[in-house]
Amino acid sequence: MPLFLVYFAHFHEEFRLPELDSLSVLENVPIAYDPASYSPESPFLLIQVESAAQAVKLVRRGILIRFVLEYWGSGKTYDELFSLLKQTPERWSDFMTCSFKFTVDGFGRSLSQEEKISVIESFSFMAFKGPIKMKNPDAEFFVCEEYGEPDNPLPKETPKMIWFGRLLGQGSRDLIDKFDVKKRKYLGNTTMDAELSLVMANQALARNGALVYDPFVGTGSFLLTCSHFGAYSMGSDIDGRQIRGTAGFRRGVDGISANLAQYGLADRVLDTVVFDICRNPWRDGPMFDAIVTDPPYGVRAGAKRLGRKNGTLPELSLKVVDGVENHRRSDYLPPTVPYEMSDVIGDLLGFAAEKLVVGGRLVYWLPTVAGEYDPKDLPVHPVLRVVANSEQPFGGWSRRLVTMEKFAPLQGDATAELPEHAPAHRNFRDRYFSKFEAITPETE
């Protein structure tokens, strides 16, 4: 298969390959690449795809992808690059008379206009005879000098690599601005940023006709991004105030419904409802193509489930106030108890194993204490396999975007298998507010 060059955005480096692999599944475009050739310090990756049309299709939904190029060559010097290009002059013949333009870019160093012109003129040996057209040319050739990461303090006199190819297509990074949380009518203190919400939609394989569910919906970020890509979505939460817009930074704007109207997605979001996911009303059996969620872990909002700290007290539930049973009053708030993070994740896997269709995906965030995380911390399930596990660091702690896929029907009473040791996400809220003091037998 021919070679193509993927030019990633230099953000969320651990998330780039998982998104690329998910796009391959989503678009049904087989790809091949050498994982060992990928470096988080470089935005470039060579891949094999069947055709240029397939390469364009592959990246069109990419959030962490800037461009894809038909790879023509690379070298550590221009002489090395030119020598390689001159070995395949037949490739130029298709573009001899069409309109064209050259774009010169630098990664890790800004190039002056004079330097860019000098680079363009050095390709004169290709002798294109067509008109130069700066807007919508028939062919756009792309040169990038790679110097290393922009914040690298080392001198950058010469590039590490020079890449050259024909620009074919680009990703959908414009959606980051479209769904920017600052532009939304409704915003809460747990709202996920647009870029990662969109990446999660790709990880979940959100697509036309798919049914996506968020059991900790909050302010509904994932409903927006998944439905933008054509999925039908729905969400639930134990706290209806976030859904209705009576909590959060911007109140009195009709909550999630305001954002759905703003983005024209109301017909794609089936509903948002209020209940405890531990006591959910869903029918038995698989029904969702994806479950996409950010479980509350107590930094900005703690997880809760129905219950009382001192157990069930029927006499309180059946108490009559002003002639009305307590639980039927409009101002009644069911009692809740804290929901420990390890229990949240274990229950989430059990729920996904039952409610996902085979081939469906669970995409969720897992907070961990930096330096204590072990891959064995992840709970597992007999019918779920890990597809991706990417870290977003925050200093003393990090959160991991975990993607799992249901690969077989649920049989019998198979349940999630929790780690036998204390995982780095156990009692995360307490650890966070104690500034991640080491666990001792007295504090565990």
N, C-alpha and C positions, 0 to 999 in steps of 0.2 A: 504493500500500500504506500502511496505517496506521503511525504513528510509535510507537516504543517507546524507553524510556530504559534503557540499560545502566549500572549502577553498579558499576564495577570496584573491586577491592581496590587500595589504593595501594602495591603492591609490584611489582617486576619490570615496570616500565612499558613497556619495549621488547617484552615478551613478550605483552602483552595482546591486541593486534590479531591477531598470528599464531595465538594460541589461539582467538580468536573465529572467525577464518576456518576453522580446522580443525574447530571444532564445527559450523559450517555444513555442511561436507562430511560429517562423521560422521553428523549427524542428518538429512541431506537436507532442510535448511531454507534456502531461498534468502534472502539478506539483501542490503540495499543501504545504503551509508553513504558519506559524504564523508570520505575520509582526511584532507583538509586541515582538517577540523573537529576532529580528534583532537589533544589535547595531553597529553603525559606528565605535565604538572603538574595535570591535572584527571582525576577518576575517572569522568566522565560522557561518554557518547557516545549520540547519537541514531541509531537505525537504523530501517530499514523492513523489516517482516516481514508476511507474508500475514495472520496472525491472532494473537490472544492465545495460543491453544493452541500454535501453532508457536513463539511467543516463549518460552514455558515450556519446551518441548522443547529449544530451542536452548541454553539456559543450564544445564540440569540437571546436566551433567557439568563445568561450568566450575570451574576451580580459582582463577583470577584474577578471577572475577566474583562479586560479592556478591548483587546482585538484578537483576531486570528489572522495569520498571514500564510500564504503559500510560500513555504520555505525555499529560498533559492541558494542560500549559503551563509557562512559565518567564518570569522577568522579573528585572530588576535591582532592582526594588522590589516590595513587596507590592501597591501600587496598580497597578503595571504588570501583575503576575500576575493580580490580581482582574479587571482590565478584560478580559484575554484570556479568563479562565474564563467570564465573564458573556456572552460571545459565543456560547457553546455550552451553554445551560442544558438542552437535550434530553439531554445526556450524563448529567446527574445523575438523570434520572427513573427509570432502572433501579435506583437504589440508595436511593430515598426511604424505603422501609419496611424494608429488610433491616438486620441487625445490622452494626455498623461500628466502626472505631477509627481514630484518627489517630496516626501516628508522626512525630515531629519529630527531625531529625538535623542535625548541623553538621559540615562538612568544613573543617578548618583552625582550628576554634574550638569549644570545648565550650559548650553552651547550658545555662543553669541551668533548674531545674524551673519556676521562675516564668516564664522566657522561653518555654519550651515551651508552657505553658498559655496564655500570651498569644497565641502563634501559632495554637494550635488554636481559640481563641475567635474569632479574626479571620475564620475561615471560616464563621461562623454564618449568613452570607447564603445558604449552600447549603441550609440548613433541612432537613437530614435528619431524618426522624421516627422511624426505627428505633431499637432499643435499642443502647446502647454496650456492646460486648463485648470485653474485653481479650484473651481467649483464643479463638482460632479464630473470628473474626468472618466474616461473609459477604463483607465488603469491608474492605480495609485501605488507607487513604490515606496517602501518604508525602510529607513535606515535607523538603527539605534545603536549608539555607543554605550556599552554597559561598563560603568566604573565601580560598581559596588553600592552598598546601601547608602542612602543620602546622609545619614548621621555618622558615617564612618570618618574618624578624624585623620585617617592616613592620607598622604598626598594622592592626588588623582591626575597625574600628568598624562598617563596613557590608559586607554580602556582595557578592561579585562577581556572583553569580547565585543566584536562588531557583528550585528545581525542584519540580514537583508532579506527582503521578500516582498511579495505583492499583497497588499492589504485586501482582504476578502470581506470581512464582516466584523461586527463589534457586539459586545454584550449589552446588557440593559441597565447600566449603572445610572442612567437618567432616572430610574425609578426611585433611587435613594432620595433624590430631591423631591420627587412627587409625593412620597410618603413620609417626608421629614416630619418628625413629631411636633416640631415648632409650628408647623403649618396646619395642624389638625385643630378642629373646633373643640374637641374634647381630649383632655390629657390627664392622666393620673400619675401617682408617684411610683407605680410599678410598670409604666409603659415601656415596652421594649423598643430599642432604636430601630429605625427603618432598615438599615443595611442587614443586620443580623436576622430580622424578621423575614426579609426576602430570601436570604440564604436558607433559612429553615423551611420556607415554602418549597424551595428546590429540593432540599434534602428529603422532604416528605413526599416528593413526586406529585405535588398538587397540580391538577390538570382538569380539563373539561370533563364534567360528569362525575368527578371523584367526590366523595363525602368525607370531609375533614372535621374533626372534633377537638375542641380545647376544653378539658375538664377544669382548668383553673383560669378562666377566660379573662378575669380582671377587666381591663379597658379595651380588650378586643383587638390588639395589634395583629395577631395571627389570623384573625378572621379577614382582615383587610387584605393582607398579602396573599393568602391562599386563594381567596375569592377573586383577586385581581387576575390570577392565572387560570381562572375558569372553574375552580372547584366550588361545590356547594359546601358551606361551612355552618357550624353551630357551636355554641359554647355554653358552659354552665359555671356557676361559682356558688360557694356557700354564702357569700356576702353579696347581696343584690345591690348594695349602694354603688359599687364600682360600675355595674352594668347600667344602672339608671342614671348615673351622673350626679348622685348626691354626696359623693366623696371624690377626692382628687383635687388637682390644681385648678381646673376650670369647671366650675359647677353651674347648674342651672341651664345647661345647653342640651339636655335630653340624652346625655350619656353616649353609649355606643351608637345609638341610632343617629346621632348628629354626624358622626364620622362616616357612617354608611351612606347617608344622604349626600355628604360632601363629595365622596368618591364615586357615587352612582352605583353602589354595590348592594343596595337593599334587597334586590331580587336574587342575590346569590347567597345571602346569609339567611338561613332558614329560621333561626330563633336563638335567643339567649334566655336561659332559664336559671332558676335559683334552687339548688339542692346540694346536699352533701354527697360527694362522689362515692363515699363509702356506703351510702344507702340510696343508690341511684335507681331511677324508674325504668331504665332501658330494658327492652325485651331480651330474653336469653339469646345467645348465639352471636356470630360475627355480623357486623353491619357497617363498620367504618373502614375507609381506604387508608386513612392516616389519622393519627392522634398527635397533635403538635401542642406543646405546652411548656410553660415556665413555672414549675411548682413553687409556691411561696416558701422561702426558707428563713424568713424572720429578720432580714436586714432592714427592709422597708415595710414588709407586711408578713406577719407570722401565719403559718398554716394552722387551720382549725378544723375540727370535726365535731359532729354532734355528740353530746354527752355531758355528764356532770362529774366533777372531780371526786365526789363522794358516792358515785354510782347512781343507779336509777331510783328516782323517788316518785312513784306514781301519784302520790297525794299532791305533789306540786304541779305535775302536768295536768291533773284534772281539777285544779283549783278554779273556783268560780269567782269572777270579779265583776261587780255591778251586774250580776245576773247573766254574765256571758262566760262560757268556759275559757280559761286562760289562753289555751292554744288557738282559740278561734278569734281572739281579739286582733284588731288591725295593727295594734302597736306591739304585738307579741314578738319577742325575739327568742328563738330556741337557744337553750344553753349550749355552750361549746367548750371544748377542752383543747389544749395544745396538741398538735399533730407532729410528732417527731420526724425529722427528715428521713431517717432510715425507713420508718414505717410508710411514709408517703411514697418513696420510690418502690418499695416492695409491693405495695398495693397497686401502684400505677402499672407495674409490669404484669401483675395478675389480671388487671382490668384489660390491658392491651392484648394479652394472650387470648382472652375470651372474645373481645369485641372487634378485633381487627380481622379483616378477610385475609386469606393466605396471600402473601405478597405485599400486604399492607405494612406501613411503617409507623413506628413510634419515634418521635423526635422530641427530646426533652433536655432541659438544663439540669446539671448536677453541681452544686457548690462543694468545694473541697478546700481543705487547709493546705496551703503551699508547703511543699517539703514532706508532707505525710501521705500524699496520695500514692496508692498502689493500684495497678490494673485489676487486682483481685478485689478491690473495693466495690466494683460494679456488681450488683445483683444480676443473676442470670435466670433464664427460664427455659424449660425443655423445648419450647416451640419458637423461641426468639433468638436471633443471632445478631451480634454487633456488626454493623456496617461501617460505622465511623465513630471516632471519639476524639474530639478536638478541644484544645484548651485555650481559654481566654484569661490571661493572668491579670491580677489586680494587686500585686505586691504580696501581702501576707496571706491572701487567699486567691482562689481562681474559680472559674466555673467552666464546666466541660459540657460541650454540646454532644450528646450521645444519640446516635441513630441506630435503631434496631429494626429488624425485619422479621415478620412472621413467616416461617418457611414450611409449616406443617399445621394441620388442624389440631385443635386442643383435644386431648384424649383424657377421659376420666377426670380425676381431681388433681391433675398436675399443677403445682404451684411454683411461685418464684423461690429461688434458692438464695438466701441472704448470706453474706460473708460471715464466717465464724469469728473473725477478729473484729475489732472496733474500726470501722472504715473512717476515712478522713472527712466524711460528711455527717457522721453521727453527732448529735447535739450541736449542729453547726451554729445555730443562733447563739447559744451560750458561749461557744468558742469565739465567735466573732466579737461579742461585746466584752469578752475577757482579754481581747487583743491576742488571741490564739496562744494562750499559755499552754505549756505542755500538759498532757493528761497524766495524772498520777492515780494510783489506786484509791486515793482519798477523794479525788475530784471526778473520777469517771462516773 
